[in-house]
Amino acid sequence: MSDTQIMSPRGRHVTGLVGDAGGIRDRGRQITRLGNQMSTSATFLSNLAADTAGMKGEAVEKLQEIVGDSHVQLEQAAKLYKPVGPILVDYAGILDEYQPRIRVRVDSCQSTLDAYHAAPGFRPGQRPFWAQPAPWRSDEEREAMSQDNDAEDARKQQLWDAHQTALADFDRDVDSWEDLFDETASRVDASFAGKIKDSFWDNVDGFVSAAVEVLKVAGMILAVASIIIGGPIIAALAAVVSIATLALVAYQFARGDAGGWDLALAIVGVIPFGSLGKLAHGKQGLIDIAGDTFKAFKPSTWTAAAGQWNTLTTAFRLGGGGWSGLASSGSKLWTMSNPNGIGDIMTRFMFGKDTGSLTDTIENMLGGSRGWQNSPVFPAAWEFTHTLLYSGVRVTDNIATWTGNSDKKLTTQFPWLSIFK
C-alpha cells in the first residue's frame, strides 16, 4: 500500500493493493515442484542406501559415505516446501480478485472527493456568514437566494455522503483482503509448526550474539568512565568486559558467525602491547605480560578494587546513606581516583595513564641503578615510548567514543594501530 492524501475512516491511506499475483503464483508452483523433486530424490537415495547395504568395495563404500543420511534431510525439506506452494498459489488467486476490486474503490473515493470539492455550496450548518444573503437585499431576494443556497448545500451534502460511502466500501474490501491475508499467513505458519527447531548450538549462537552487543555497549561506557573517573573498580570491570568479549567473539569466529576482522579487534583490545618491554626480563617478563593480558584475573586487580569498594561503602555509611551517602561516596571515588584533579583526567585522555602512573613510568625509565637487564629501565622505556607513540591515536579514539562514533575509531578502521595502544 503506497501513501496518498486520502484517509479512510479506519485510518488507512486510500491506495491500490500492491503485489504481483502472477509472480506469486509462479513462485508457488516452483516451490511445489521443488518439494516434489526433493521427495522423489529422497526416495531414490533411500532406496540406493538400502540396496547397497552389506556390499563391500571402495566404490560402494564411497557411495554410502556420500549418500549418508542426506535422504533424511531431503525428505524433511520436502515436507516444508510442498505444503507452502499451494498456499502461495491460493493467495495469488486472492490477489487477482481483490486488486481490481480495491482499485475500483480507490478510483471511486477519488472521483467522489473531486466531485465534492468541485460542487458549489457548503454542507448544512457550515455556510459562513459572508456566504449568506446580504441584509440590505429585499425580502424576496433573500428568500430566493436562501432557496438556491439550500439546494446547493443539499447537493454538497449528497456528494459528501457519497464520498463517505465510497470510503466505507474501500475499508470493507480491505478488511476482507486482510482477513484472507492473515488466514494465508496462518496456513504458512501451520505448515512449518513443529518442523523447524533450533538446535542447542543455534540457541547458544543467539545468546552469544546478544551478549556481544551488550558487552560492546558496556565497553564503550566503561571506556568513557575510565577516563573521566578512573580507579581500580572501573579498571577491573573494563578488563572483565574486554576478556569476556574476546572469548565470545572467538566462539563466534569458530562457529563462522564472526570474521577475522572482528576477532582481531577483540584481540587488540586485550593484549597490552605497552608491556612488551618486559620481555627483557626473560621468563619472568613473559609471566608479567600474561598477567597484564589477563589482569581481570590477577589477585592484585581485585585486591585494589575491593579496597576501593570498602572505602566507598564506608563513605556511604558515614554520609548517612540514601542520596547523601551516594554523594559522599561519589566524592570519595573522585578524590581517590584523581588525586591530581583534572590533570589525571587529561593524562588518561592523552596517554591512558593518570599522572601518578605516568610519573612512575618515567622514574623507572631513568633509574637504572641496578643495571640495564636487572632493572625496570628497559620495560619502562618501552612503555613510555609506546605511550607517546599511541597518544595521538588514543586522543582520536577517545573523541570518537565520546561522540558516539565508536565505529569510526582509528583502531576500529585500522586494527594494526593498536600495537601502539
ROBA-74554 format. One record per residue (C-alpha): x, y, z. Coordinates in nm, 4 decimals, padded with zeros to 6 digits. Layout:
// residues N
+----------+----------+----------+
:       xx :       yy :       zz :
+----------+----------+----------+
:        X :        Y :        Z :
...
+----------+----------+----------+
//
This chain:
// residues 421
+----------+----------+----------+
:       xx :       yy :       zz :
+----------+----------+----------+
:  00.0000 :  00.0000 :  00.0000 :
:  00.1521 :  00.3374 : -00.1007 :
:  00.0782 :  00.6754 :  00.0568 :
: -00.1966 :  00.9074 : -00.0714 :
: -00.3643 :  01.2166 :  00.0671 :
: -00.6999 :  01.0478 :  00.1259 :
: -00.7547 :  00.8698 :  00.4568 :
: -01.0320 :  00.6190 :  00.5220 :
: -01.2469 :  00.6140 :  00.8378 :
: -01.0283 :  00.3234 :  00.9580 :
: -00.7175 :  00.5402 :  00.9268 :
: -00.5846 :  00.3801 :  00.6076 :
: -00.4252 :  00.5552 :  00.3139 :
: -00.6625 :  00.5096 :  00.0212 :
: -00.4480 :  00.3450 : -00.2418 :
: -00.4284 :  00.0337 : -00.4535 :
: -00.3231 : -00.3091 : -00.3320 :
:  00.0427 : -00.3808 : -00.4076 :
:  00.1587 : -00.7233 : -00.5224 :
:  00.2421 : -00.9288 : -00.8307 :
: -00.0175 : -01.2040 : -00.8385 :
:  00.1430 : -01.3685 : -01.1387 :
:  00.4866 : -01.3718 : -00.9794 :
:  00.3493 : -01.5141 : -00.6539 :
:  00.1616 : -01.7855 : -00.8437 :
:  00.4746 : -01.8817 : -01.0401 :
:  00.6822 : -01.8928 : -00.7222 :
:  00.4214 : -02.1104 : -00.5517 :
:  00.4262 : -02.3568 : -00.8398 :
:  00.8085 : -02.3591 : -00.8417 :
:  00.8132 : -02.4360 : -00.4706 :
:  00.5630 : -02.7177 : -00.5190 :
:  00.7716 : -02.8679 : -00.7992 :
:  01.0889 : -02.8348 : -00.5926 :
:  00.9221 : -03.0061 : -00.2973 :
:  00.8093 : -03.2930 : -00.5189 :
:  01.1573 : -03.3237 : -00.6690 :
:  01.3104 : -03.3301 : -00.3208 :
:  01.0697 : -03.6036 : -00.2144 :
:  01.1454 : -03.8099 : -00.5250 :
:  01.5201 : -03.7656 : -00.4742 :
:  01.4889 : -03.8609 : -00.1073 :
:  01.3092 : -04.1828 : -00.2032 :
:  01.5727 : -04.2627 : -00.4648 :
:  01.8619 : -04.2069 : -00.2236 :
:  01.6886 : -04.4049 :  00.0497 :
:  01.6417 : -04.6995 : -00.1854 :
:  02.0007 : -04.6644 : -00.3018 :
:  02.1277 : -04.6794 :  00.0551 :
:  01.9122 : -04.9831 :  00.1255 :
:  02.0194 : -05.1635 : -00.1919 :
:  02.3904 : -05.1183 : -00.1196 :
:  02.3651 : -05.2208 :  00.2458 :
:  02.6064 : -05.5026 :  00.3203 :
:  02.8027 : -05.4589 : -00.0024 :
:  03.1796 : -05.4225 :  00.0074 :
:  03.4238 : -05.2371 : -00.2121 :
:  03.5791 : -04.8933 : -00.2304 :
:  03.3248 : -04.7631 : -00.4823 :
:  03.0292 : -04.8866 : -00.2764 :
:  03.1756 : -04.7538 :  00.0478 :
:  03.2389 : -04.4130 : -00.1130 :
:  02.8808 : -04.4093 : -00.2417 :
:  02.7462 : -04.4961 :  00.1020 :
:  02.9605 : -04.2199 :  00.2525 :
:  02.8276 : -03.9620 :  00.0070 :
:  02.4633 : -04.0666 :  00.0439 :
:  02.4807 : -04.0978 :  00.4216 :
:  02.1599 : -03.9647 :  00.5743 :
:  02.1094 : -03.6998 :  00.3027 :
:  01.7802 : -03.8670 :  00.2066 :
:  01.6501 : -03.7878 :  00.5565 :
:  01.7401 : -03.4210 :  00.5210 :
:  01.5859 : -03.4053 :  00.1735 :
:  01.2613 : -03.5600 :  00.2929 :
:  01.2414 : -03.3095 :  00.5786 :
:  01.2966 : -03.0224 :  00.3343 :
:  01.0301 : -03.1657 :  00.1017 :
:  00.7796 : -03.1691 :  00.3874 :
:  00.8459 : -02.7990 :  00.4382 :
:  00.8278 : -02.6976 :  00.0720 :
:  00.5355 : -02.8995 : -00.0610 :
:  00.2593 : -02.7530 :  00.1617 :
:  00.3711 : -02.3921 :  00.1087 :
:  00.3492 : -02.3879 : -00.2717 :
: -00.0305 : -02.4415 : -00.2951 :
: -00.0850 : -02.1801 : -00.0234 :
:  00.1000 : -01.9206 : -00.2310 :
: -00.0988 : -02.0190 : -00.5410 :
: -00.4214 : -01.9734 : -00.3443 :
: -00.3090 : -01.6301 : -00.2262 :
: -00.2275 : -01.5311 : -00.5856 :
: -00.5940 : -01.6016 : -00.6657 :
: -00.6995 : -01.3809 : -00.3737 :
: -00.4750 : -01.1025 : -00.5019 :
: -00.6188 : -01.1421 : -00.8512 :
: -00.9664 : -01.0893 : -00.7097 :
: -00.9004 : -00.8047 : -00.4669 :
: -00.6535 : -00.5894 : -00.6606 :
: -00.9057 : -00.4755 : -00.9266 :
: -01.1836 : -00.4549 : -00.6690 :
: -00.9830 : -00.2268 : -00.4407 :
: -00.8598 : -00.0271 : -00.7411 :
: -01.2235 :  00.0444 : -00.8288 :
: -01.2829 :  00.1539 : -00.4675 :
: -00.9803 :  00.3851 : -00.4797 :
: -01.0993 :  00.5439 : -00.8035 :
: -01.4467 :  00.5865 : -00.6565 :
: -01.3067 :  00.7558 : -00.3454 :
: -01.1058 :  00.9947 : -00.5594 :
: -01.3844 :  01.0771 : -00.8031 :
: -01.6424 :  01.1378 : -00.5275 :
: -01.3956 :  01.3602 : -00.3440 :
: -01.3210 :  01.5560 : -00.6617 :
: -01.6932 :  01.5977 : -00.7262 :
: -01.7477 :  01.7168 : -00.3703 :
: -01.4696 :  01.9770 : -00.3937 :
: -01.5869 :  02.0963 : -00.7368 :
: -01.9507 :  02.1456 : -00.6359 :
: -02.0603 :  02.4897 : -00.5126 :
: -02.2125 :  02.5413 : -00.1723 :
: -02.1451 :  02.4175 :  00.1773 :
: -02.2610 :  02.1268 :  00.3854 :
: -02.5624 :  02.2176 :  00.6009 :
: -02.4561 :  02.4128 :  00.9073 :
: -02.1166 :  02.5044 :  00.7635 :
: -02.2104 :  02.8003 :  00.5452 :
: -02.0156 :  03.1070 :  00.6697 :
: -02.1823 :  03.4446 :  00.7341 :
: -02.0280 :  03.6048 :  00.4292 :
: -02.1998 :  03.3479 :  00.2033 :
: -02.5426 :  03.4299 :  00.3478 :
: -02.7875 :  03.6687 :  00.1664 :
: -02.6877 :  04.0269 :  00.2371 :
: -02.9202 :  04.2052 :  00.4852 :
: -02.9664 :  04.5061 :  00.2589 :
: -03.1370 :  04.2995 : -00.0064 :
: -03.5123 :  04.2801 : -00.0225 :
: -03.7045 :  04.0012 :  00.1454 :
: -03.7861 :  03.8469 : -00.1908 :
: -03.4210 :  03.8475 : -00.2968 :
: -03.3054 :  03.6980 :  00.0336 :
: -03.5721 :  03.4271 :  00.0121 :
: -03.4711 :  03.3338 : -00.3423 :
: -03.1030 :  03.3325 : -00.2528 :
: -03.1698 :  03.1179 :  00.0552 :
: -03.3550 :  02.8635 : -00.1553 :
: -03.0658 :  02.8489 : -00.4028 :
: -02.8192 :  02.8124 : -00.1163 :
: -03.0258 :  02.5346 :  00.0418 :
: -03.0300 :  02.3450 : -00.2869 :
: -02.6529 :  02.3831 : -00.3277 :
: -02.5932 :  02.2747 :  00.0312 :
: -02.8194 :  01.9721 : -00.0041 :
: -02.6302 :  01.8690 : -00.3173 :
: -02.2990 :  01.9283 : -00.1358 :
: -02.4147 :  01.7005 :  00.1469 :
: -02.5178 :  01.4305 : -00.1004 :
: -02.1731 :  01.4395 : -00.2585 :
: -02.0108 :  01.4202 :  00.0842 :
: -02.2278 :  01.1236 :  00.1779 :
: -02.1330 :  00.9540 : -00.1500 :
: -01.7649 :  01.0055 : -00.0665 :
: -01.8100 :  00.8608 :  00.2813 :
: -01.9902 :  00.5602 :  00.1319 :
: -01.7003 :  00.5083 : -00.1101 :
: -01.4539 :  00.5227 :  00.1803 :
: -01.6592 :  00.2712 :  00.3789 :
: -01.6691 :  00.0388 :  00.0773 :
: -01.2902 :  00.0701 :  00.0483 :
: -01.2436 : -00.0179 :  00.4155 :
: -01.4786 : -00.3134 :  00.3867 :
: -01.2921 : -00.4644 :  00.0920 :
: -00.9533 : -00.4041 :  00.2529 :
: -01.0819 : -00.5681 :  00.5719 :
: -01.1834 : -00.8715 :  00.3684 :
: -00.8439 : -00.8870 :  00.1986 :
: -00.6608 : -00.8501 :  00.5324 :
: -00.8637 : -01.1364 :  00.6799 :
: -00.7677 : -01.3587 :  00.3878 :
: -00.4056 : -01.2453 :  00.4080 :
: -00.3945 : -01.3293 :  00.7801 :
: -00.5530 : -01.6661 :  00.7062 :
: -00.2844 : -01.7305 :  00.4434 :
: -00.0089 : -01.6373 :  00.6891 :
: -00.1620 : -01.8689 :  00.9492 :
: -00.1671 : -02.1540 :  00.6981 :
:  00.2026 : -02.0960 :  00.6236 :
:  00.2831 : -02.0895 :  00.9953 :
:  00.0860 : -02.4093 :  01.0479 :
:  00.2762 : -02.5808 :  00.7665 :
:  00.6037 : -02.5051 :  00.9466 :
:  00.4790 : -02.5722 :  01.3003 :
:  00.6972 : -02.8274 :  01.4768 :
:  00.9074 : -02.8905 :  01.1660 :
:  01.1800 : -02.6305 :  01.2170 :
:  01.3565 : -02.6467 :  01.5508 :
:  01.6695 : -02.4660 :  01.6571 :
:  01.9454 : -02.6901 :  01.7815 :
:  02.1154 : -02.6363 :  02.1156 :
:  02.4051 : -02.4619 :  01.9418 :
:  02.1674 : -02.2390 :  01.7429 :
:  02.0251 : -02.1166 :  02.0737 :
:  02.3751 : -02.0650 :  02.2107 :
:  02.4675 : -01.8661 :  01.8988 :
:  02.1706 : -01.6368 :  01.9519 :
:  02.2612 : -01.5810 :  02.3167 :
:  02.6256 : -01.5108 :  02.2337 :
:  02.5306 : -01.2636 :  01.9598 :
:  02.3108 : -01.0678 :  02.2009 :
:  02.5754 : -01.0841 :  02.4750 :
:  02.8453 : -00.9453 :  02.2430 :
:  02.6253 : -00.6471 :  02.1561 :
:  02.5631 : -00.5798 :  02.5268 :
:  02.9360 : -00.6068 :  02.6016 :
:  03.0154 : -00.3605 :  02.3221 :
:  02.7876 : -00.1015 :  02.4828 :
:  02.9270 : -00.1784 :  02.8291 :
:  03.2810 : -00.1466 :  02.6942 :
:  03.2077 :  00.1950 :  02.5469 :
:  03.0551 :  00.3173 :  02.8744 :
:  03.3499 :  00.1863 :  03.0765 :
:  03.5967 :  00.3407 :  02.8298 :
:  03.4454 :  00.6814 :  02.8943 :
:  03.4203 :  00.6199 :  03.2703 :
:  03.7845 :  00.5063 :  03.2880 :
:  03.8938 :  00.8455 :  03.1546 :
:  03.6551 :  01.0702 :  03.3481 :
:  03.6562 :  00.8787 :  03.6781 :
:  03.9326 :  00.6178 :  03.6700 :
:  04.0225 :  00.3930 :  03.9588 :
:  04.0693 :  00.0198 :  04.0257 :
:  03.6988 : -00.0717 :  04.0218 :
:  03.6372 :  00.0619 :  03.6731 :
:  03.9694 : -00.0817 :  03.5520 :
:  03.8704 : -00.4267 :  03.6825 :
:  03.5297 : -00.4097 :  03.5187 :
:  03.6820 : -00.2946 :  03.1888 :
:  03.9277 : -00.5855 :  03.1995 :
:  03.6459 : -00.8346 :  03.2602 :
:  03.4442 : -00.6903 :  02.9708 :
:  03.7391 : -00.6987 :  02.7278 :
:  03.8277 : -01.0605 :  02.8105 :
:  03.4628 : -01.1715 :  02.8001 :
:  03.4245 : -01.0009 :  02.4624 :
:  03.7346 : -01.1771 :  02.3284 :
:  03.6071 : -01.5156 :  02.4497 :
:  03.2644 : -01.4713 :  02.2915 :
:  03.3982 : -01.3319 :  01.9627 :
:  03.6425 : -01.6240 :  01.9459 :
:  03.3437 : -01.8575 :  01.9851 :
:  03.1604 : -01.6726 :  01.7059 :
:  03.4691 : -01.6973 :  01.4852 :
:  03.4842 : -02.0732 :  01.5432 :
:  03.1158 : -02.1011 :  01.4538 :
:  03.1541 : -01.8881 :  01.1410 :
:  02.9432 : -01.6041 :  01.2852 :
:  03.2323 : -01.3564 :  01.3052 :
:  03.5163 : -01.2749 :  01.0670 :
:  03.8877 : -01.2402 :  01.1192 :
:  03.8481 : -00.8628 :  01.1438 :
:  03.6101 : -00.8984 :  01.4418 :
:  03.8500 : -01.1380 :  01.6121 :
:  04.1448 : -00.9063 :  01.5504 :
:  03.9614 : -00.6131 :  01.7093 :
:  03.8806 : -00.8234 :  02.0152 :
:  04.2413 : -00.9435 :  02.0457 :
:  04.3985 : -00.5983 :  02.0252 :
:  04.1551 : -00.4858 :  02.2931 :
:  04.3156 : -00.7304 :  02.5376 :
:  04.6867 : -00.7593 :  02.4522 :
:  04.8898 : -00.4927 :  02.6420 :
:  05.1399 : -00.4014 :  02.3709 :
:  05.2867 : -00.1394 :  02.6001 :
:  05.4046 : -00.4181 :  02.8324 :
:  05.6129 : -00.5984 :  02.5691 :
:  05.9263 : -00.4311 :  02.7024 :
:  05.9082 : -00.6774 :  02.9918 :
:  06.0390 : -00.9426 :  02.7528 :
:  06.3805 : -00.8131 :  02.8566 :
:  06.3237 : -00.9869 :  03.1896 :
:  06.3098 : -01.3300 :  03.0286 :
:  06.0744 : -01.5872 :  03.1774 :
:  05.9526 : -01.3552 :  03.4485 :
:  05.8785 : -01.0981 :  03.1807 :
:  05.6594 : -01.3441 :  02.9951 :
:  05.4722 : -01.4143 :  03.3166 :
:  05.4272 : -01.0414 :  03.3765 :
:  05.2921 : -00.9886 :  03.0232 :
:  05.0483 : -01.2760 :  03.0687 :
:  04.9401 : -01.1185 :  03.3954 :
:  04.8849 : -00.7822 :  03.2248 :
:  04.6901 : -00.9509 :  02.9446 :
:  04.4575 : -01.1293 :  03.1828 :
:  04.4630 : -00.8632 :  03.4507 :
:  04.0938 : -00.9267 :  03.5143 :
:  04.2037 : -01.2471 :  03.6890 :
:  04.5060 : -01.1102 :  03.8743 :
:  04.4602 : -01.1094 :  04.2547 :
:  04.6153 : -00.7630 :  04.2708 :
:  04.3445 : -00.6270 :  04.0379 :
:  04.0658 : -00.7426 :  04.2655 :
:  04.2539 : -00.6564 :  04.5827 :
:  04.2805 : -00.2960 :  04.4650 :
:  03.9175 : -00.2923 :  04.3506 :
:  03.7974 : -00.4483 :  04.6772 :
:  03.9973 : -00.1973 :  04.8790 :
:  03.8432 :  00.0917 :  04.6897 :
:  03.4964 : -00.0594 :  04.7229 :
:  03.5358 : -00.0922 :  05.1026 :
:  03.6393 :  00.2712 :  05.1227 :
:  03.3366 :  00.3759 :  04.9176 :
:  03.0903 :  00.1737 :  05.1263 :
:  03.2364 :  00.3276 :  05.4414 :
:  03.1918 :  00.6751 :  05.2913 :
:  02.8330 :  00.5828 :  05.2001 :
:  02.7506 :  00.4814 :  05.5576 :
:  02.9233 :  00.7822 :  05.7121 :
:  02.7324 :  01.0032 :  05.4710 :
:  02.4032 :  00.8816 :  05.6161 :
:  02.3024 :  00.6532 :  05.3289 :
:  02.0483 :  00.7429 :  05.0610 :
:  02.1246 :  01.0279 :  04.8250 :
:  02.3522 :  01.1900 :  05.0818 :
:  02.5538 :  00.8706 :  05.1117 :
:  02.5787 :  00.8372 :  04.7349 :
:  02.7051 :  01.1928 :  04.7078 :
:  02.9628 :  01.1256 :  04.9789 :
:  03.0857 :  00.8010 :  04.8174 :
:  03.0887 :  00.9660 :  04.4731 :
:  03.3043 :  01.2485 :  04.6051 :
:  03.5359 :  00.9948 :  04.7668 :
:  03.5621 :  00.7963 :  04.4420 :
:  03.6604 :  01.1135 :  04.2587 :
:  03.9308 :  01.2174 :  04.5060 :
:  04.0757 :  00.8637 :  04.5317 :
:  04.0920 :  00.8179 :  04.1567 :
:  04.2029 :  01.1722 :  04.0747 :
:  04.4360 :  01.2984 :  04.3494 :
:  04.5790 :  01.5451 :  04.0965 :
:  04.2369 :  01.6619 :  03.9833 :
:  04.1833 :  01.7482 :  03.6195 :
:  04.5448 :  01.6641 :  03.5457 :
:  04.4716 :  01.2934 :  03.5961 :
:  04.1836 :  01.3110 :  03.3523 :
:  04.3898 :  01.4879 :  03.0891 :
:  04.6822 :  01.2446 :  03.1121 :
:  04.4451 :  00.9473 :  03.0952 :
:  04.2746 :  01.1072 :  02.7961 :
:  04.6034 :  01.1581 :  02.6124 :
:  04.8283 :  00.8762 :  02.7381 :
:  04.5996 :  00.6225 :  02.9068 :
:  04.7664 :  00.6772 :  03.2466 :
:  04.6975 :  00.9128 :  03.5319 :
:  04.9749 :  01.1493 :  03.6400 :
:  05.0954 :  00.9156 :  03.9154 :
:  05.1346 :  00.6170 :  03.6818 :
:  05.2998 :  00.8321 :  03.4168 :
:  05.5448 :  00.9706 :  03.6743 :
:  05.6275 :  00.6194 :  03.7997 :
:  05.6993 :  00.5062 :  03.4425 :
:  05.9358 :  00.7991 :  03.3854 :
:  06.1157 :  00.7413 :  03.7176 :
:  06.1610 :  00.3717 :  03.6394 :
:  06.2890 :  00.4567 :  03.2928 :
:  06.5542 :  00.6920 :  03.4356 :
:  06.6565 :  00.4948 :  03.7457 :
:  06.8635 :  00.2020 :  03.6237 :
:  07.0903 :  00.1825 :  03.9285 :
:  07.0863 : -00.1980 :  03.9345 :
:  07.1963 : -00.2405 :  03.5750 :
:  07.0126 : -00.2475 :  03.2430 :
:  06.8857 : -00.6074 :  03.2325 :
:  06.8083 : -00.6393 :  03.6033 :
:  06.6145 : -00.3189 :  03.6434 :
:  06.2781 : -00.1858 :  03.5184 :
:  06.4579 :  00.0582 :  03.2870 :
:  06.4041 : -00.1241 :  02.9574 :
:  06.0369 : -00.2174 :  03.0192 :
:  05.9636 :  00.1335 :  03.1428 :
:  06.1399 :  00.2879 :  02.8430 :
:  05.9405 :  00.0684 :  02.6061 :
:  05.6171 :  00.1528 :  02.7849 :
:  05.6931 :  00.5239 :  02.7842 :
:  05.7855 :  00.5243 :  02.4129 :
:  05.4764 :  00.3229 :  02.3331 :
:  05.2645 :  00.5660 :  02.5360 :
:  05.3957 :  00.8649 :  02.3419 :
:  05.3537 :  00.6974 :  02.0036 :
:  04.9966 :  00.5989 :  02.0758 :
:  04.8898 :  00.9302 :  02.2331 :
:  04.7612 :  01.0778 :  01.9045 :
:  04.5686 :  00.7635 :  01.8181 :
:  04.4309 :  00.7448 :  02.1707 :
:  04.3015 :  01.1018 :  02.1662 :
:  04.1285 :  01.0433 :  01.8305 :
:  03.9741 :  00.7186 :  01.9580 :
:  03.8544 :  00.8841 :  02.2776 :
:  03.6884 :  01.1679 :  02.0882 :
:  03.5145 :  00.9171 :  01.8579 :
:  03.3935 :  00.7185 :  02.1607 :
:  03.2681 :  01.0244 :  02.3463 :
:  03.0771 :  01.1471 :  02.0447 :
:  02.9063 :  00.8115 :  01.9865 :
:  03.1132 :  00.7195 :  01.6793 :
:  03.2966 :  00.4118 :  01.8041 :
:  03.2760 :  00.2556 :  01.4597 :
:  03.4909 :  00.5424 :  01.3270 :
:  03.7767 :  00.4999 :  01.5753 :
:  04.1170 :  00.4683 :  01.4112 :
:  04.1776 :  00.1374 :  01.5881 :
:  03.8453 :  00.0089 :  01.4571 :
:  03.9185 :  00.1020 :  01.0986 :
:  04.2899 :  00.0104 :  01.1209 :
:  04.3336 : -00.2584 :  01.3908 :
:  04.7111 : -00.2718 :  01.3389 :
:  04.7338 :  00.0730 :  01.5005 :
:  04.6548 : -00.0950 :  01.8304 :
:  05.0120 : -00.2180 :  01.8514 :
:  05.0725 :  00.1343 :  01.9825 :
:  04.7823 :  00.1114 :  02.2244 :
+----------+----------+----------+
//
